[in-house]
Amino acid sequence: MAGIVGYGAYIPIYRIKVEDIASVWNEDAEAIKHGLGIKEKTVPARDEDAATIAVEASRRAVRHAGISPSNIQAVYVGSESHPYAVKPTATIVKEALGTGNRVMAADLEFACKAGTAGMQMVMGLVESRMIDYGLAAGSDTSQGRPGDALEYTASAGGAAFIIGREKEEIIANILKTVSFTTDTPDFWRRESASFPSHGGRFTGEPAYFRHITSATKLMFEETGFEPSDFAYAVFHQPNGKFPTNVARMLGFSEEQIKPGLLTPIIGNTYSGASMLGLAATLDIAKPGDKILLTSFGSGAGSDSFAIEVTDNAEDKRKNGVLVQDMINSHKRYVDYATYLKNRNSIKKR
């Protein structure tokens, strides 16, 4: 059985508040905060992109796992904002880690679930014994057109998970994973387009809610688990309201999702969102706790995981950086002009 042997996360220190965006567009900040369930979001620095975020999260994952980077034989990086149209991010990550060159590496795209798709791929390679360890990262500096509703939520951050099979190293066993996928065009960005487009009427029920609930119910059917079997649950979080609503629909309480619900204070990190939620949950989970993770990616699909924490988790926790510490420490607020400059939305000629 494959399991998580280490994980790491990275969240930029810069933030912008909903009020500072709303004031530029003469919009009601309180109504937006209530409607989206979000107060502020992360902003990448001028020199941060999906590659640098993936590198930092992956380095932390290696330290947490306590293994040599040379043991990693596969690296997959999921993102909607790879810095190059043709040039892999995964090769940058593996080079920064010092894995050596005998490595399978690839970039993945499936909107916000590209990172969890990478986790499934690494699981398959580990369980088939093609590799001993593999790394999957989800990283984004997500885009939102100025003045669009996405501008209030699209943020930056990422997480990386190292998966192996040695029992004495695994901090959480992955008991089962299932997926549910359709061709639902709720969100897209064409080649050379700076900002994504979204089909508003598809965003909720046909896309997010249908896929999250279908994948989770499929997990229940194939494992016999039910909501009460899980100490915690993490759902993809494009805003603060959707994951709360879908948890209620599926029979989960607010207490079960609270540790992993990060969007209200860091925004939607796209490919990093559900993985960061899992990292924050693993930071506090106890041996024997079961965690449900169900991601979502527009286009559209969901990956669901049943995960059980082992006795090794608490011993390795000293090697990691807690997600909540990253959220609360050293954060700096920027104004709207700095936010646009950091996002390369305004440029010198």
C-alpha positions, 0 to 999 in steps of 0.5 A: 500500500502506498502512503504519504511519507512527507509533505510541505507547503508554501504560502507567500507572505503578501496579502491583499484585503477584499476591501482594497480590491472592492474600493477600486471598483466601487463595490460593496466589500461586505457583500462580497465577503459574505457572498464569497466567504473570503476576507483576504488572499495571498499575493505572489512577490514579483519573483514568485511563480508556480515553479518557485512555489513548487520548489519551496514546497517540495524542499520542505516535503523532502525535509519532512520526509527525512529522505535523500532527494536522490531517492525520488524517482518521479516528479509531477507538478500540477498547475494552471499557471506554469511559467512556460508554455513549452518548458516543464516546471517539473524539471526545474523542481527536480533540479532544485531538489537534487534528485539526479537525472534518472527521474520521470518528470512531467507537468500536469494540467487539469485546472485545480485538481492537477496536483491530486492527479499527480498524487494518483500517478505516483501512487500507481508507480509506487504500488507497481514497484516501478519506483520507491518514492515519487513527488507530486506538487500542486502550485499556482499563481492563479489569474483573475481579470481585473474587475472580474469576480475571480479577482477576489479569490485567485491567489498563490500557494502550493503543496507537495507530497512524497509518496512511498511504501515503506511502512516505517516511513509512512505518516498516512496510508492512502487507503483508496482513491477514486475519480469522477470525470465529465466534459463540463466546460465551466472554466477555461483559458485559451493559449496566449490568453492572460486571464481565464473565462468562466461559464457562470451557470455551469460553475456551481451545480453542474460542475463543482457540486456534481463532481465533488458529491459524485466522487465522494459518494463513489468512495463511500460505495467502494469502501463502505465508509460514511462521514462519521468514519472520518475525523476530518474532510477536505474539499476543493475550495474555490471560495469559502461557501462552496466547501461548506455547502458541499460538506453539509450536503454530504453529511459532514460537520463544520468541525470536520472541515474547519482545519483544512478550510483555508480559502477565507484567509488565503484565497483560492490557490487553484492546484494547491487548494485541496493539497494545502487543506490536506497539509493543514489537516495533517498538521493536527491529525492524530494517529488513527484519524481518517481524512477524506480529501476530494479535489475538483478541477474545472473541465471537469473532474474530482479525485477522492482519497481516503487517508489514515494517519499512522503513528509516524505522523507525530514523530515527523511533525518536528521536521515540518513547517506548519501551514497555520504558521505560514499563514499567520507569520510575517504576512505583509499587506499590499495596496491594489497597485502593488498587487497589480504590479506583482501579478504583472497586470501592469508593466513598463513599456 
